[in-house]
Amino acid sequence: MSPRGRKPLRLKQQEPGGTLIKRNYYIEERYAKALTVLSALTGKELSLLVNEALRDLIDTYQPMTNIDLLNLQPIRK
């Protein structure tokens, strides 16, 4: 794992076009503990695990909408 407070290098290398944004969200403590254990077991960074979970969540609900949630563009006036 990379040091805390730094952008993970492996995550940046896997998706070169992606922009990383630091966000603060509140999650249940049991999920935080489970993610820490999964990170240790898989050797993946916490940020990568969270991004995988978010991708799965979007893939699950995306078919219910006609909007591509991962490719939103600003409306030009």
mmCIF file of the N, C-alpha and C atoms, coordinates in Angstrom:
data_MODEL
# 
_entry.id   MODEL 
# 
loop_
_atom_site.group_PDB 
_atom_site.id 
_atom_site.type_symbol 
_atom_site.label_atom_id 
_atom_site.label_alt_id 
_atom_site.label_comp_id 
_atom_site.label_asym_id 
_atom_site.label_entity_id 
_atom_site.label_seq_id 
_atom_site.pdbx_PDB_ins_code 
_atom_site.Cartn_x 
_atom_site.Cartn_y 
_atom_site.Cartn_z 
_atom_site.occupancy 
_atom_site.B_iso_or_equiv 
_atom_site.pdbx_formal_charge 
_atom_site.auth_seq_id 
_atom_site.auth_comp_id 
_atom_site.auth_asym_id 
_atom_site.auth_atom_id 
_atom_site.pdbx_PDB_model_num 
ATOM 1   N N  . MET A 1 1  ? 0.828   -1.187 0.000   1.00 0.00 ? 1  MET A N  1 
ATOM 2   C CA . MET A 1 1  ? 0.000   0.000  0.000   1.00 0.00 ? 1  MET A CA 1 
ATOM 3   C C  . MET A 1 1  ? 0.868   1.244  0.000   1.00 0.00 ? 1  MET A C  1 
ATOM 4   N N  . SER A 1 2  ? 0.337   2.284  -0.581  1.00 0.00 ? 2  SER A N  1 
ATOM 5   C CA . SER A 1 2  ? 1.065   3.546  -0.596  1.00 0.00 ? 2  SER A CA 1 
ATOM 6   C C  . SER A 1 2  ? 0.852   4.281  0.723   1.00 0.00 ? 2  SER A C  1 
ATOM 7   N N  . PRO A 1 3  ? 1.712   5.218  1.024   1.00 0.00 ? 3  PRO A N  1 
ATOM 8   C CA . PRO A 1 3  ? 1.573   5.962  2.276   1.00 0.00 ? 3  PRO A CA 1 
ATOM 9   C C  . PRO A 1 3  ? 0.256   6.723  2.333   1.00 0.00 ? 3  PRO A C  1 
ATOM 10  N N  . ARG A 1 4  ? -0.257  6.898  3.546   1.00 0.00 ? 4  ARG A N  1 
ATOM 11  C CA . ARG A 1 4  ? -1.511  7.629  3.721   1.00 0.00 ? 4  ARG A CA 1 
ATOM 12  C C  . ARG A 1 4  ? -1.322  9.082  3.309   1.00 0.00 ? 4  ARG A C  1 
ATOM 13  N N  . GLY A 1 5  ? -2.405  9.641  2.795   1.00 0.00 ? 5  GLY A N  1 
ATOM 14  C CA . GLY A 1 5  ? -2.379  11.047 2.410   1.00 0.00 ? 5  GLY A CA 1 
ATOM 15  C C  . GLY A 1 5  ? -1.797  11.309 1.034   1.00 0.00 ? 5  GLY A C  1 
ATOM 16  N N  . ARG A 1 6  ? -1.358  10.284 0.346   1.00 0.00 ? 6  ARG A N  1 
ATOM 17  C CA . ARG A 1 6  ? -0.788  10.440 -0.996  1.00 0.00 ? 6  ARG A CA 1 
ATOM 18  C C  . ARG A 1 6  ? -1.696  9.772  -2.009  1.00 0.00 ? 6  ARG A C  1 
ATOM 19  N N  . LYS A 1 7  ? -1.676  10.275 -3.225  1.00 0.00 ? 7  LYS A N  1 
ATOM 20  C CA . LYS A 1 7  ? -2.452  9.638  -4.274  1.00 0.00 ? 7  LYS A CA 1 
ATOM 21  C C  . LYS A 1 7  ? -1.784  8.320  -4.639  1.00 0.00 ? 7  LYS A C  1 
ATOM 22  N N  . PRO A 1 8  ? -2.547  7.235  -4.651  1.00 0.00 ? 8  PRO A N  1 
ATOM 23  C CA . PRO A 1 8  ? -1.950  5.934  -4.968  1.00 0.00 ? 8  PRO A CA 1 
ATOM 24  C C  . PRO A 1 8  ? -1.420  5.886  -6.395  1.00 0.00 ? 8  PRO A C  1 
ATOM 25  N N  . LEU A 1 9  ? -0.192  5.471  -6.542  1.00 0.00 ? 9  LEU A N  1 
ATOM 26  C CA . LEU A 1 9  ? 0.441   5.453  -7.854  1.00 0.00 ? 9  LEU A CA 1 
ATOM 27  C C  . LEU A 1 9  ? -0.166  4.395  -8.764  1.00 0.00 ? 9  LEU A C  1 
ATOM 28  N N  . ARG A 1 10 ? -0.489  3.234  -8.212  1.00 0.00 ? 10 ARG A N  1 
ATOM 29  C CA . ARG A 1 10 ? -1.052  2.177  -9.045  1.00 0.00 ? 10 ARG A CA 1 
ATOM 30  C C  . ARG A 1 10 ? -2.409  2.596  -9.601  1.00 0.00 ? 10 ARG A C  1 
ATOM 31  N N  . LEU A 1 11 ? -3.195  3.286  -8.815  1.00 0.00 ? 11 LEU A N  1 
ATOM 32  C CA . LEU A 1 11 ? -4.504  3.733  -9.276  1.00 0.00 ? 11 LEU A CA 1 
ATOM 33  C C  . LEU A 1 11 ? -4.338  4.730  -10.418 1.00 0.00 ? 11 LEU A C  1 
ATOM 34  N N  . LYS A 1 12 ? -3.399  5.642  -10.307 1.00 0.00 ? 12 LYS A N  1 
ATOM 35  C CA . LYS A 1 12 ? -3.155  6.632  -11.353 1.00 0.00 ? 12 LYS A CA 1 
ATOM 36  C C  . LYS A 1 12 ? -2.661  5.956  -12.627 1.00 0.00 ? 12 LYS A C  1 
ATOM 37  N N  . GLN A 1 13 ? -1.856  4.903  -12.511 1.00 0.00 ? 13 GLN A N  1 
ATOM 38  C CA . GLN A 1 13 ? -1.305  4.232  -13.677 1.00 0.00 ? 13 GLN A CA 1 
ATOM 39  C C  . GLN A 1 13 ? -2.354  3.408  -14.405 1.00 0.00 ? 13 GLN A C  1 
ATOM 40  N N  . GLN A 1 14 ? -3.326  2.864  -13.678 1.00 0.00 ? 14 GLN A N  1 
ATOM 41  C CA . GLN A 1 14 ? -4.326  2.012  -14.308 1.00 0.00 ? 14 GLN A CA 1 
ATOM 42  C C  . GLN A 1 14 ? -5.304  2.798  -15.163 1.00 0.00 ? 14 GLN A C  1 
ATOM 43  N N  . GLU A 1 15 ? -5.594  4.017  -14.796 1.00 0.00 ? 15 GLU A N  1 
ATOM 44  C CA . GLU A 1 15 ? -6.533  4.835  -15.554 1.00 0.00 ? 15 GLU A CA 1 
ATOM 45  C C  . GLU A 1 15 ? -5.894  6.200  -15.806 1.00 0.00 ? 15 GLU A C  1 
ATOM 46  N N  . PRO A 1 16 ? -5.030  6.276  -16.816 1.00 0.00 ? 16 PRO A N  1 
ATOM 47  C CA . PRO A 1 16 ? -4.273  7.507  -17.031 1.00 0.00 ? 16 PRO A CA 1 
ATOM 48  C C  . PRO A 1 16 ? -5.145  8.717  -17.335 1.00 0.00 ? 16 PRO A C  1 
ATOM 49  N N  . GLY A 1 17 ? -6.325  8.530  -17.932 1.00 0.00 ? 17 GLY A N  1 
ATOM 50  C CA . GLY A 1 17 ? -7.175  9.650  -18.279 1.00 0.00 ? 17 GLY A CA 1 
ATOM 51  C C  . GLY A 1 17 ? -8.055  10.105 -17.124 1.00 0.00 ? 17 GLY A C  1 
ATOM 52  N N  . GLY A 1 18 ? -8.109  9.322  -16.072 1.00 0.00 ? 18 GLY A N  1 
ATOM 53  C CA . GLY A 1 18 ? -8.989  9.645  -14.958 1.00 0.00 ? 18 GLY A CA 1 
ATOM 54  C C  . GLY A 1 18 ? -8.398  10.678 -14.027 1.00 0.00 ? 18 GLY A C  1 
ATOM 55  N N  . THR A 1 19 ? -9.244  11.530 -13.511 1.00 0.00 ? 19 THR A N  1 
ATOM 56  C CA . THR A 1 19 ? -8.827  12.539 -12.550 1.00 0.00 ? 19 THR A CA 1 
ATOM 57  C C  . THR A 1 19 ? -9.221  12.078 -11.159 1.00 0.00 ? 19 THR A C  1 
ATOM 58  N N  . LEU A 1 20 ? -8.296  12.122 -10.237 1.00 0.00 ? 20 LEU A N  1 
ATOM 59  C CA . LEU A 1 20 ? -8.595  11.725 -8.867  1.00 0.00 ? 20 LEU A CA 1 
ATOM 60  C C  . LEU A 1 20 ? -9.052  12.943 -8.083  1.00 0.00 ? 20 LEU A C  1 
ATOM 61  N N  . ILE A 1 21 ? -10.135 12.778 -7.338  1.00 0.00 ? 21 ILE A N  1 
ATOM 62  C CA . ILE A 1 21 ? -10.689 13.850 -6.530  1.00 0.00 ? 21 ILE A CA 1 
ATOM 63  C C  . ILE A 1 21 ? -10.819 13.350 -5.103  1.00 0.00 ? 21 ILE A C  1 
ATOM 64  N N  . LYS A 1 22 ? -10.299 14.116 -4.166  1.00 0.00 ? 22 LYS A N  1 
ATOM 65  C CA . LYS A 1 22 ? -10.405 13.730 -2.768  1.00 0.00 ? 22 LYS A CA 1 
ATOM 66  C C  . LYS A 1 22 ? -11.776 14.155 -2.250  1.00 0.00 ? 22 LYS A C  1 
ATOM 67  N N  . ARG A 1 23 ? -12.532 13.202 -1.681  1.00 0.00 ? 23 ARG A N  1 
ATOM 68  C CA . ARG A 1 23 ? -13.852 13.464 -1.132  1.00 0.00 ? 23 ARG A CA 1 
ATOM 69  C C  . ARG A 1 23 ? -13.933 12.868 0.256   1.00 0.00 ? 23 ARG A C  1 
ATOM 70  N N  . ASN A 1 24 ? -14.768 13.446 1.075   1.00 0.00 ? 24 ASN A N  1 
ATOM 71  C CA . ASN A 1 24 ? -15.016 12.917 2.412   1.00 0.00 ? 24 ASN A CA 1 
ATOM 72  C C  . ASN A 1 24 ? -16.449 12.422 2.477   1.00 0.00 ? 24 ASN A C  1 
ATOM 73  N N  . TYR A 1 25 ? -16.610 11.141 2.785   1.00 0.00 ? 25 TYR A N  1 
ATOM 74  C CA . TYR A 1 25 ? -17.923 10.544 2.933   1.00 0.00 ? 25 TYR A CA 1 
ATOM 75  C C  . TYR A 1 25 ? -17.951 9.787  4.252   1.00 0.00 ? 25 TYR A C  1 
ATOM 76  N N  . TYR A 1 26 ? -19.123 9.702  4.826   1.00 0.00 ? 26 TYR A N  1 
ATOM 77  C CA . TYR A 1 26 ? -19.282 8.947  6.062   1.00 0.00 ? 26 TYR A CA 1 
ATOM 78  C C  . TYR A 1 26 ? -19.831 7.574  5.735   1.00 0.00 ? 26 TYR A C  1 
ATOM 79  N N  . ILE A 1 27 ? -19.132 6.544  6.207   1.00 0.00 ? 27 ILE A N  1 
ATOM 80  C CA . ILE A 1 27 ? -19.590 5.169  6.022   1.00 0.00 ? 27 ILE A CA 1 
ATOM 81  C C  . ILE A 1 27 ? -19.652 4.503  7.381   1.00 0.00 ? 27 ILE A C  1 
ATOM 82  N N  . GLU A 1 28 ? -20.390 3.420  7.441   1.00 0.00 ? 28 GLU A N  1 
ATOM 83  C CA . GLU A 1 28 ? -20.495 2.694  8.699   1.00 0.00 ? 28 GLU A CA 1 
ATOM 84  C C  . GLU A 1 28 ? -19.138 2.108  9.057   1.00 0.00 ? 28 GLU A C  1 
ATOM 85  N N  . GLU A 1 29 ? -18.880 2.053  10.344  1.00 0.00 ? 29 GLU A N  1 
ATOM 86  C CA . GLU A 1 29 ? -17.586 1.582  10.825  1.00 0.00 ? 29 GLU A CA 1 
ATOM 87  C C  . GLU A 1 29 ? -17.290 0.158  10.366  1.00 0.00 ? 29 GLU A C  1 
ATOM 88  N N  . ARG A 1 30 ? -18.318 -0.678 10.309  1.00 0.00 ? 30 ARG A N  1 
ATOM 89  C CA . ARG A 1 30 ? -18.096 -2.079 9.911   1.00 0.00 ? 30 ARG A CA 1 
ATOM 90  C C  . ARG A 1 30 ? -17.624 -2.171 8.464   1.00 0.00 ? 30 ARG A C  1 
ATOM 91  N N  . TYR A 1 31 ? -18.103 -1.247 7.602   1.00 0.00 ? 31 TYR A N  1 
ATOM 92  C CA . TYR A 1 31 ? -17.632 -1.245 6.221   1.00 0.00 ? 31 TYR A CA 1 
ATOM 93  C C  . TYR A 1 31 ? -16.181 -0.789 6.140   1.00 0.00 ? 31 TYR A C  1 
ATOM 94  N N  . ALA A 1 32 ? -15.827 0.182  6.949   1.00 0.00 ? 32 ALA A N  1 
ATOM 95  C CA . ALA A 1 32 ? -14.438 0.653  6.970   1.00 0.00 ? 32 ALA A CA 1 
ATOM 96  C C  . ALA A 1 32 ? -13.499 -0.465 7.417   1.00 0.00 ? 32 ALA A C  1 
ATOM 97  N N  . LYS A 1 33 ? -13.911 -1.200 8.435   1.00 0.00 ? 33 LYS A N  1 
ATOM 98  C CA . LYS A 1 33 ? -13.087 -2.323 8.905   1.00 0.00 ? 33 LYS A CA 1 
ATOM 99  C C  . LYS A 1 33 ? -12.984 -3.406 7.843   1.00 0.00 ? 33 LYS A C  1 
ATOM 100 N N  . ALA A 1 34 ? -14.107 -3.717 7.192   1.00 0.00 ? 34 ALA A N  1 
ATOM 101 C CA . ALA A 1 34 ? -14.106 -4.752 6.155   1.00 0.00 ? 34 ALA A CA 1 
ATOM 102 C C  . ALA A 1 34 ? -13.206 -4.348 4.987   1.00 0.00 ? 34 ALA A C  1 
ATOM 103 N N  . LEU A 1 35 ? -13.265 -3.073 4.591   1.00 0.00 ? 35 LEU A N  1 
ATOM 104 C CA . LEU A 1 35 ? -12.406 -2.602 3.503   1.00 0.00 ? 35 LEU A CA 1 
ATOM 105 C C  . LEU A 1 35 ? -10.932 -2.701 3.865   1.00 0.00 ? 35 LEU A C  1 
ATOM 106 N N  . THR A 1 36 ? -10.604 -2.399 5.120   1.00 0.00 ? 36 THR A N  1 
ATOM 107 C CA . THR A 1 36 ? -9.218  -2.498 5.566   1.00 0.00 ? 36 THR A CA 1 
ATOM 108 C C  . THR A 1 36 ? -8.725  -3.939 5.477   1.00 0.00 ? 36 THR A C  1 
ATOM 109 N N  . VAL A 1 37 ? -9.575  -4.883 5.890   1.00 0.00 ? 37 VAL A N  1 
ATOM 110 C CA . VAL A 1 37 ? -9.205  -6.302 5.818   1.00 0.00 ? 37 VAL A CA 1 
ATOM 111 C C  . VAL A 1 37 ? -9.085  -6.742 4.362   1.00 0.00 ? 37 VAL A C  1 
ATOM 112 N N  . LEU A 1 38 ? -10.043 -6.346 3.527   1.00 0.00 ? 38 LEU A N  1 
ATOM 113 C CA . LEU A 1 38 ? -9.974  -6.696 2.101   1.00 0.00 ? 38 LEU A CA 1 
ATOM 114 C C  . LEU A 1 38 ? -8.724  -6.122 1.448   1.00 0.00 ? 38 LEU A C  1 
ATOM 115 N N  . SER A 1 39 ? -8.357  -4.921 1.829   1.00 0.00 ? 39 SER A N  1 
ATOM 116 C CA . SER A 1 39 ? -7.149  -4.309 1.294   1.00 0.00 ? 39 SER A CA 1 
ATOM 117 C C  . SER A 1 39 ? -5.916  -5.137 1.651   1.00 0.00 ? 39 SER A C  1 
ATOM 118 N N  . ALA A 1 40 ? -5.867  -5.581 2.892   1.00 0.00 ? 40 ALA A N  1 
ATOM 119 C CA . ALA A 1 40 ? -4.730  -6.397 3.329   1.00 0.00 ? 40 ALA A CA 1 
ATOM 120 C C  . ALA A 1 40 ? -4.723  -7.759 2.631   1.00 0.00 ? 40 ALA A C  1 
ATOM 121 N N  . LEU A 1 41 ? -5.894  -8.355 2.468   1.00 0.00 ? 41 LEU A N  1 
ATOM 122 C CA . LEU A 1 41 ? -5.977  -9.683 1.845   1.00 0.00 ? 41 LEU A CA 1 
ATOM 123 C C  . LEU A 1 41 ? -5.657  -9.658 0.358   1.00 0.00 ? 41 LEU A C  1 
ATOM 124 N N  . THR A 1 42 ? -6.110  -8.611 -0.318  1.00 0.00 ? 42 THR A N  1 
ATOM 125 C CA . THR A 1 42 ? -5.929  -8.545 -1.769  1.00 0.00 ? 42 THR A CA 1 
ATOM 126 C C  . THR A 1 42 ? -4.667  -7.800 -2.183  1.00 0.00 ? 42 THR A C  1 
ATOM 127 N N  . GLY A 1 43 ? -4.130  -6.994 -1.281  1.00 0.00 ? 43 GLY A N  1 
ATOM 128 C CA . GLY A 1 43 ? -2.962  -6.186 -1.625  1.00 0.00 ? 43 GLY A CA 1 
ATOM 129 C C  . GLY A 1 43 ? -3.326  -4.966 -2.456  1.00 0.00 ? 43 GLY A C  1 
ATOM 130 N N  . LYS A 1 44 ? -4.621  -4.668 -2.565  1.00 0.00 ? 44 LYS A N  1 
ATOM 131 C CA . LYS A 1 44 ? -5.071  -3.500 -3.322  1.00 0.00 ? 44 LYS A CA 1 
ATOM 132 C C  . LYS A 1 44 ? -5.229  -2.312 -2.383  1.00 0.00 ? 44 LYS A C  1 
ATOM 133 N N  . GLU A 1 45 ? -5.020  -1.116 -2.919  1.00 0.00 ? 45 GLU A N  1 
ATOM 134 C CA . GLU A 1 45 ? -5.169  0.097  -2.127  1.00 0.00 ? 45 GLU A CA 1 
ATOM 135 C C  . GLU A 1 45 ? -6.652  0.333  -1.825  1.00 0.00 ? 45 GLU A C  1 
ATOM 136 N N  . LEU A 1 46 ? -6.919  0.990  -0.706  1.00 0.00 ? 46 LEU A N  1 
ATOM 137 C CA . LEU A 1 46 ? -8.294  1.275  -0.310  1.00 0.00 ? 46 LEU A CA 1 
ATOM 138 C C  . LEU A 1 46 ? -9.027  2.082  -1.383  1.00 0.00 ? 46 LEU A C  1 
ATOM 139 N N  . SER A 1 47 ? -8.367  3.051  -1.968  1.00 0.00 ? 47 SER A N  1 
ATOM 140 C CA . SER A 1 47 ? -8.993  3.873  -3.007  1.00 0.00 ? 47 SER A CA 1 
ATOM 141 C C  . SER A 1 47 ? -9.424  3.018  -4.195  1.00 0.00 ? 47 SER A C  1 
ATOM 142 N N  . LEU A 1 48 ? -8.607  2.051  -4.559  1.00 0.00 ? 48 LEU A N  1 
ATOM 143 C CA . LEU A 1 48 ? -8.932  1.171  -5.671  1.00 0.00 ? 48 LEU A CA 1 
ATOM 144 C C  . LEU A 1 48 ? -10.150 0.317  -5.339  1.00 0.00 ? 48 LEU A C  1 
ATOM 145 N N  . LEU A 1 49 ? -10.217 -0.203 -4.112  1.00 0.00 ? 49 LEU A N  1 
ATOM 146 C CA . LEU A 1 49 ? -11.374 -0.997 -3.703  1.00 0.00 ? 49 LEU A CA 1 
ATOM 147 C C  . LEU A 1 49 ? -12.653 -0.168 -3.712  1.00 0.00 ? 49 LEU A C  1 
ATOM 148 N N  . VAL A 1 50 ? -12.570 1.054  -3.230  1.00 0.00 ? 50 VAL A N  1 
ATOM 149 C CA . VAL A 1 50 ? -13.740 1.932  -3.209  1.00 0.00 ? 50 VAL A CA 1 
ATOM 150 C C  . VAL A 1 50 ? -14.173 2.261  -4.635  1.00 0.00 ? 50 VAL A C  1 
ATOM 151 N N  . ASN A 1 51 ? -13.218 2.519  -5.524  1.00 0.00 ? 51 ASN A N  1 
ATOM 152 C CA . ASN A 1 51 ? -13.557 2.790  -6.922  1.00 0.00 ? 51 ASN A CA 1 
ATOM 153 C C  . ASN A 1 51 ? -14.214 1.588  -7.587  1.00 0.00 ? 51 ASN A C  1 
ATOM 154 N N  . GLU A 1 52 ? -13.753 0.376  -7.272  1.00 0.00 ? 52 GLU A N  1 
ATOM 155 C CA . GLU A 1 52 ? -14.378 -0.832 -7.801  1.00 0.00 ? 52 GLU A CA 1 
ATOM 156 C C  . GLU A 1 52 ? -15.819 -0.948 -7.312  1.00 0.00 ? 52 GLU A C  1 
ATOM 157 N N  . ALA A 1 53 ? -16.037 -0.672 -6.036  1.00 0.00 ? 53 ALA A N  1 
ATOM 158 C CA . ALA A 1 53 ? -17.387 -0.752 -5.471  1.00 0.00 ? 53 ALA A CA 1 
ATOM 159 C C  . ALA A 1 53 ? -18.304 0.285  -6.108  1.00 0.00 ? 53 ALA A C  1 
ATOM 160 N N  . LEU A 1 54 ? -17.801 1.498  -6.312  1.00 0.00 ? 54 LEU A N  1 
ATOM 161 C CA . LEU A 1 54 ? -18.602 2.543  -6.949  1.00 0.00 ? 54 LEU A CA 1 
ATOM 162 C C  . LEU A 1 54 ? -18.936 2.186  -8.392  1.00 0.00 ? 54 LEU A C  1 
ATOM 163 N N  . ARG A 1 55 ? -17.967 1.609  -9.099  1.00 0.00 ? 55 ARG A N  1 
ATOM 164 C CA . ARG A 1 55 ? -18.206 1.177  -10.482 1.00 0.00 ? 55 ARG A CA 1 
ATOM 165 C C  . ARG A 1 55 ? -19.314 0.123  -10.521 1.00 0.00 ? 55 ARG A C  1 
ATOM 166 N N  . ASP A 1 56 ? -19.272 -0.850 -9.587  1.00 0.00 ? 56 ASP A N  1 
ATOM 167 C CA . ASP A 1 56 ? -20.313 -1.878 -9.522  1.00 0.00 ? 56 ASP A CA 1 
ATOM 168 C C  . ASP A 1 56 ? -21.676 -1.273 -9.192  1.00 0.00 ? 56 ASP A C  1 
ATOM 169 N N  . LEU A 1 57 ? -21.704 -0.314 -8.293  1.00 0.00 ? 57 LEU A N  1 
ATOM 170 C CA . LEU A 1 57 ? -22.952 0.357  -7.926  1.00 0.00 ? 57 LEU A CA 1 
ATOM 171 C C  . LEU A 1 57 ? -23.551 1.095  -9.125  1.00 0.00 ? 57 LEU A C  1 
ATOM 172 N N  . ILE A 1 58 ? -22.724 1.814  -9.851  1.00 0.00 ? 58 ILE A N  1 
ATOM 173 C CA . ILE A 1 58 ? -23.197 2.530  -11.036 1.00 0.00 ? 58 ILE A CA 1 
ATOM 174 C C  . ILE A 1 58 ? -23.655 1.551  -12.108 1.00 0.00 ? 58 ILE A C  1 
ATOM 175 N N  . ASP A 1 59 ? -22.914 0.465  -12.317 1.00 0.00 ? 59 ASP A N  1 
ATOM 176 C CA . ASP A 1 59 ? -23.311 -0.542 -13.306 1.00 0.00 ? 59 ASP A CA 1 
ATOM 177 C C  . ASP A 1 59 ? -24.652 -1.182 -12.950 1.00 0.00 ? 59 ASP A C  1 
ATOM 178 N N  . THR A 1 60 ? -24.923 -1.329 -11.661 1.00 0.00 ? 60 THR A N  1 
ATOM 179 C CA . THR A 1 60 ? -26.176 -1.934 -11.218 1.00 0.00 ? 60 THR A CA 1 
ATOM 180 C C  . THR A 1 60 ? -27.367 -1.037 -11.535 1.00 0.00 ? 60 THR A C  1 
ATOM 181 N N  . TYR A 1 61 ? -27.240 0.247  -11.285 1.00 0.00 ? 61 TYR A N  1 
ATOM 182 C CA . TYR A 1 61 ? -28.361 1.165  -11.444 1.00 0.00 ? 61 TYR A CA 1 
ATOM 183 C C  . TYR A 1 61 ? -28.373 1.913  -12.770 1.00 0.00 ? 61 TYR A C  1 
ATOM 184 N N  . GLN A 1 62 ? -27.288 1.900  -13.500 1.00 0.00 ? 62 GLN A N  1 
ATOM 185 C CA . GLN A 1 62 ? -27.208 2.598  -14.785 1.00 0.00 ? 62 GLN A CA 1 
ATOM 186 C C  . GLN A 1 62 ? -28.290 2.143  -15.766 1.00 0.00 ? 62 GLN A C  1 
ATOM 187 N N  . PRO A 1 63 ? -28.572 0.846  -15.883 1.00 0.00 ? 63 PRO A N  1 
ATOM 188 C CA . PRO A 1 63 ? -29.580 0.424  -16.864 1.00 0.00 ? 63 PRO A CA 1 
ATOM 189 C C  . PRO A 1 63 ? -30.966 1.024  -16.613 1.00 0.00 ? 63 PRO A C  1 
ATOM 190 N N  . MET A 1 64 ? -31.224 1.528  -15.406 1.00 0.00 ? 64 MET A N  1 
ATOM 191 C CA . MET A 1 64 ? -32.531 2.106  -15.095 1.00 0.00 ? 64 MET A CA 1 
ATOM 192 C C  . MET A 1 64 ? -32.683 3.523  -15.649 1.00 0.00 ? 64 MET A C  1 
ATOM 193 N N  . THR A 1 65 ? -31.613 4.085  -16.172 1.00 0.00 ? 65 THR A N  1 
ATOM 194 C CA . THR A 1 65 ? -31.675 5.453  -16.694 1.00 0.00 ? 65 THR A CA 1 
ATOM 195 C C  . THR A 1 65 ? -31.193 5.483  -18.140 1.00 0.00 ? 65 THR A C  1 
ATOM 196 N N  . ASN A 1 66 ? -31.562 6.530  -18.854 1.00 0.00 ? 66 ASN A N  1 
ATOM 197 C CA . ASN A 1 66 ? -31.073 6.728  -20.218 1.00 0.00 ? 66 ASN A CA 1 
ATOM 198 C C  . ASN A 1 66 ? -29.832 7.604  -20.233 1.00 0.00 ? 66 ASN A C  1 
ATOM 199 N N  . ILE A 1 67 ? -29.409 8.066  -19.079 1.00 0.00 ? 67 ILE A N  1 
ATOM 200 C CA . ILE A 1 67 ? -28.265 8.955  -18.964 1.00 0.00 ? 67 ILE A CA 1 
ATOM 201 C C  . ILE A 1 67 ? -27.011 8.133  -18.673 1.00 0.00 ? 67 ILE A C  1 
ATOM 202 N N  . ASP A 1 68 ? -25.936 8.388  -19.403 1.00 0.00 ? 68 ASP A N  1 
ATOM 203 C CA . ASP A 1 68 ? -24.665 7.729  -19.119 1.00 0.00 ? 68 ASP A CA 1 
ATOM 204 C C  . ASP A 1 68 ? -23.999 8.483  -17.978 1.00 0.00 ? 68 ASP A C  1 
ATOM 205 N N  . LEU A 1 69 ? -24.067 7.930  -16.792 1.00 0.00 ? 69 LEU A N  1 
ATOM 206 C CA . LEU A 1 69 ? -23.593 8.627  -15.595 1.00 0.00 ? 69 LEU A CA 1 
ATOM 207 C C  . LEU A 1 69 ? -22.084 8.839  -15.569 1.00 0.00 ? 69 LEU A C  1 
ATOM 208 N N  . LEU A 1 70 ? -21.340 8.042  -16.309 1.00 0.00 ? 70 LEU A N  1 
ATOM 209 C CA . LEU A 1 70 ? -19.883 8.167  -16.288 1.00 0.00 ? 70 LEU A CA 1 
ATOM 210 C C  . LEU A 1 70 ? -19.355 9.110  -17.362 1.00 0.00 ? 70 LEU A C  1 
ATOM 211 N N  . ASN A 1 71 ? -20.228 9.584  -18.240 1.00 0.00 ? 71 ASN A N  1 
ATOM 212 C CA . ASN A 1 71 ? -19.794 10.495 -19.310 1.00 0.00 ? 71 ASN A CA 1 
ATOM 213 C C  . ASN A 1 71 ? -20.710 11.708 -19.383 1.00 0.00 ? 71 ASN A C  1 
ATOM 214 N N  . LEU A 1 72 ? -20.946 12.344 -18.248 1.00 0.00 ? 72 LEU A N  1 
ATOM 215 C CA . LEU A 1 72 ? -21.771 13.535 -18.225 1.00 0.00 ? 72 LEU A CA 1 
ATOM 216 C C  . LEU A 1 72 ? -21.002 14.716 -18.790 1.00 0.00 ? 72 LEU A C  1 
ATOM 217 N N  . GLN A 1 73 ? -21.682 15.517 -19.595 1.00 0.00 ? 73 GLN A N  1 
ATOM 218 C CA . GLN A 1 73 ? -21.080 16.702 -20.203 1.00 0.00 ? 73 GLN A CA 1 
ATOM 219 C C  . GLN A 1 73 ? -21.880 17.924 -19.797 1.00 0.00 ? 73 GLN A C  1 
ATOM 220 N N  . PRO A 1 74 ? -21.223 19.063 -19.636 1.00 0.00 ? 74 PRO A N  1 
ATOM 221 C CA . PRO A 1 74 ? -21.971 20.289 -19.312 1.00 0.00 ? 74 PRO A CA 1 
ATOM 222 C C  . PRO A 1 74 ? -22.845 20.706 -20.495 1.00 0.00 ? 74 PRO A C  1 
ATOM 223 N N  . ILE A 1 75 ? -23.980 21.300 -20.177 1.00 0.00 ? 75 ILE A N  1 
ATOM 224 C CA . ILE A 1 75 ? -24.889 21.783 -21.214 1.00 0.00 ? 75 ILE A CA 1 
ATOM 225 C C  . ILE A 1 75 ? -24.386 23.139 -21.705 1.00 0.00 ? 75 ILE A C  1 
ATOM 226 N N  . ARG A 1 76 ? -24.210 23.261 -22.997 1.00 0.00 ? 76 ARG A N  1 
ATOM 227 C CA . ARG A 1 76 ? -23.747 24.533 -23.576 1.00 0.00 ? 76 ARG A CA 1 
ATOM 228 C C  . ARG A 1 76 ? -24.952 25.398 -23.878 1.00 0.00 ? 76 ARG A C  1 
ATOM 229 N N  . LYS A 1 77 ? -24.838 26.662 -23.531 1.00 0.00 ? 77 LYS A N  1 
ATOM 230 C CA . LYS A 1 77 ? -25.944 27.606 -23.782 1.00 0.00 ? 77 LYS A CA 1 
ATOM 231 C C  . LYS A 1 77 ? -25.768 28.307 -25.097 1.00 0.00 ? 77 LYS A C  1 
# 
